[in-house]
Amino acid sequence: MKKTIGDISKVALSLILGGAILYWMYRGFDFHAVQDVLFHQMNWGWMLLSFPFGVLAQAFRGWRWRQTLEPVDEHPRMSTLVNSVFLSYAVSLVVPRVGEFARCGVLHRYDGTSFPKALGTVVTERAIDSLLVLLITALTLIFQLRTFDTFFLKTGTSLDHLIHSFTSTGWMVTGICLVAVIALGGVILKKLSIFNKVKETVDGIKQGIMSLRKVRNQPRFIFFTLAIWGSYFLHYYLTFFCFESTAGLGMSCALVTFIVGSIAVIVPTPNGAGSWHFAVKTMLILYGVQAVDALNFVLIVHSIQTLLVVALGIYAWLVLSFTKKHHVAK
């Protein structure tokens, strides 16, 4: 009962947070004008052209996942892998971050894949993706430093102020608290009757994480990783040409707003709703786009791309409904 209430609370808070940001951004906004943009001003050809890259980004993730599962002796079907990824993104629209567990659950249900091992490989993938995003962000910051500096000033965010607001004592206390929390967590786990089960799960996760060292054909793994993020970027960049206000901004602006948007979705709202809108809109304004045009862009692009995620999720659910369970002999 408590777990159910907790889960409902998380979903509710996520929706409230995203809704609050959206309400603050679009208060007083003329939504009737969006219809005119959608049906008379927008170039739908470019939007449709971006769809295949949205599909490919998720498909490449499924194909890459198979490579990280092979070293831990897990061999699910390729169709199950791809459909589990499609479904995971759709599920995350309802409960942020739960999609990673959902796709591992799909593999366990339909192909008998070890849930802990699958989860471990997902952790590995996310670590690799995070490193790549950090690298791209660092390079983008170097070449677009002035734009980011303006962004921080406009939004009232100052990393220098944040760092210097902590005294040496503050940093020391924070470090001690973190160590204490970790130590306390270890003691509690040892005391729990389910420790053996937890240990088994952690061991499975470790195997999944270490699987990266034994990935066959590492150049293909690197290709899939670059293809995932290249597809994400093209899925977003091509939408610039749908609108007159953004068509001439160029790839550098698209890269900056893409990175800022990718960081913004860390905020636990459905598909980054609210946080993504705010971050991308602010950056577009800094590049000279009128506020109304920037709001139209983020509202339309995010809504349509979210609908694509929903469509892929429904497709995956239908396919999996007719998929026979196939437990691979180990």
N, C-alpha and C positions, 0 to 999 in steps of 0.2 A: 504493500500500500504506500509506504513512504517513498519507495523507488518510483512508483507511478506518479505520485505528486511531484517528486523532484524532476522527473522527465517533463511533465506538463509545464512546470515552472520555467524550465530552461527554454522550452519552445515559446512560451508566452513572453518571456523577457527578450528573447531574440526578435520576435515580431514587434514588440513594443519599441525596442531600441531602433530597429530599422524604420518603423513607421514614424517615430518621433523625428528622426533626421529628415525623412522625406517630407513630412508635414512642414517642418521648419524651412526647408528649401523651397517648397512649392506653394507656400501660403500666398494667396493673392495671384497665383499664376493662372493665366487664361488657357484652360485645357481645350477649349473649343478651337483655338488657333492651331493646336497640335494636329487636329483632323485635316486642316488645310495643308499643313506640311506633309503629312502622311500620304494624302491622296493627290496633291497637285504640285508640290515643290520637291519631293524626295525622289531620287533616282533609285528605283527598286532593283535595277539591273545589277548594280554594285552590291547591294545587300544580298541578293540571291547568289552572287558570285562568292560571297564570303562564307556561305553556309557549308560548302564542302570542307573548308578548313576547320570549321567548328567540329564537324564530324570526325575528321582525320585526327585532330588533336587528342580526342578521347580514344580513337581506335589505336593510334600509335602507343598510347599508354597501356592498352591491353596487350598489344604485341610485345612491348618491352617487358611487361610483367612476367610473361612466360619465361623469359631469359633468367630472371632472378629466382624463379621457382624451381627451375631444372636442377641447380646445384644442391637443393635440399630434398631431392628425390620426389618432387611433386610435379605431375604432368597433366594438368587439366586441359580440356578441349579449348581450342582457340576461340570458338564461338562463345563459350561460357565466359571466358576471360573478357572479351570485348563487351558482351552484354552486361556483365557485372559492373563494368566501369560506367556504361551508359546509365544503368540503374542507380549507381552510387551518387552520381551528380544530381539526379532528379530527387533522390531521397534527401540529399543535403539541403535542398531548397526548403524542406519542411523543418528538419532538425540539423542545424549547422554542425559540420565535422563528423556526423554519424555515418556518412557515406563510406568512409574507409573501412569501418566495421561491417557495413552492409555488403560490400563487395567480397570481403573475405567469407562472410556467411553464405553468400551465393555459391562460391566455389566449394565450400564444405558440404552444402546441401546437395548440389547436383553432381559434383565430381569427387566427393570424398576427400577433398584437400584438407590438410591439417590447418585448423584455424590459427593457432599460434604461429606456425611457420609462415602462413600467408600474411599475417599481420606484421611479422618481422620484416618481410620483403617490402611491404608497404612503407614501413618506417625508413627502410633503406632508400626507397625511391624518393620519398619526401625530403630526405636529407640531401640527396643528389640535386633535386630540383631547387631546394633552398639555396644551395651553394651556387648553382647556375644563376639564379635570380639575383643573388648578392653580387656576383661578378658583373652581370649586366648592369645592375644598379650603380656599382662603383664606376664603371666605365662611362655610364650616362652622366653621373654626377660630375665627373672630371670635365666632360665636354659641354655640359649644360649647367655648370656651377652657378652662373649668374641667375639663370631662370629659377633654380631651386632655392637660391637665397631669397629671391623676391617672393617665392611661394611661402617660405617660412615667416617672412615679415608680414605678409598679407594675412596669414592665418593665425598670427600671434604665437607661432611655435618657434622656440629658440633652443636648439640642442645645447648650445654653450651655456645658456642660463640654467637648463635642466641639470647639467653636469655639475656646475659650480654651486648649485643650491644645496648640494650634499657636502657636508663637512667631512673631514677625515674620520671623525667619531661616527658620523652617520653611516659611512661606508663600512666601518668596522662592525657596527651593530647589525647592519643588514647582512653582512657575511656570516656573523655568528648565528643569526636567526635562521639563515638558509641551512647551515650545517646542522643546527639543532632540529630543524624540521625533517631533514633527511635521516638523521640518527633516530629520531622518534618514530619515523615511518618504518625503519628497519626493525626496531624493537617490537612494534605492533604486529608487523607481518610474522615475526617469529612466534609470537604468542597466539596467533590465530590458528584455529583448528584446520583451516583450509590451506595452511602454508605449503604443503606438498603439492597441492593443485596449482597454487600460485607459482611455485618454483618450476613446475612442469611447463606452465605457460611462458614464464620468463625465459626458460631454456629454449623453447620453440622460437620465441622472438629473437633471441641471440643468434640462433641458427639462420634465421631469415636475414638478419642484418649482415652476418658474415658471409652470406651467399654471394655478395658482390665480388669477392676475391676470386670466386670460382666460376664466374660467368663465362660461358663459352662465346667466342666471337665478340670480344669487347668493342671492336670498331663498330659492329652493328648496334651494340648497346648505346654507344655514344651517338650514332646516327639517329636512333629512335629518340634519344633525349633531346637532341637539337631539333628534330622534326616535331616533337610535341610542342616546344615553345615557339618554333617558327610558325607552326600552324595556328597557335593561339594568337600570335602577333598579327598574322595575315587576316585571321578572322576578324580582328579588331580594326586593323589599318585600312582594309578595303571599305569599311563603313564611312571613312572620311570623305570618300568620293560620292557618297549619297547626298551630301548637303553642300550647297554653295558656300556656306560660311566656313567649312573645314576643308574643302577640296584642295585649296592651294597652300595649306599649312606645311606640307612636306613630311618626310619620314622622320626627321629628328623630333618634331613635335609629337608625332604618333608614338615614337619610342618612349619619350619622356612621360606622356600621359598613360601609356601602357604600363610602365614600371610603377608609377604612382598608384594607378588603379589596382595593380597586382598586390601592392603592399597594403592598400586600403581594405581589401577583402579579408584581411586577417581579423578584422572586427567581426565578432560572431553574429552576423545578420544573414538572412536567407540570400545566398548568392551575392553577398556584399551590398545588398540594397541599402541605400542611404549613404554609407561610407564611400562606396565607389562613385556614386553620383557626385558627392561633394568634392572629392579629390580631383576627379577628372574635370568637372566643371570649373573649378578654381584654376587649374592649369591652363585650360583652354582660354579663359579670360585673360590670363597673363600673356598669352600668345596673340591677343588682339581680337578674340571672338567676343561679340556682344553677349551680355548675360542671358538674354532671352534665347538666342541661338544656341548657346552652350547648354542651357537647360533642356531645350528641345532635343539636342544631340544625345545627351546622357539618358534622358527618359526613353527615347525611341530605341536607341541602340541596346540599352540594357534590357528593356522589355522584350524586344524581338529575340535577342540572344538567349534570354531566360526561357522563352517559349520553345526555342529549339532544344534546349536541355530537357524540358518537359516532354517534348515529342519523342526524343531519343529514349527517355526513361520509359514512356508508355510502350514504345516499340520493343524495348528489351524485356519488359514485363510480359508482353504478349508472347514473344518468342520463347522465353523461359517457361511460360505456362504450358507450352507444348513440347518442352524438352524432357527427354527421358533421363532419369538419374543414372549416372554411369560411374560407379566406384572403381577406380583403377587399382588393380592388384599391386601390392608393394612387395 
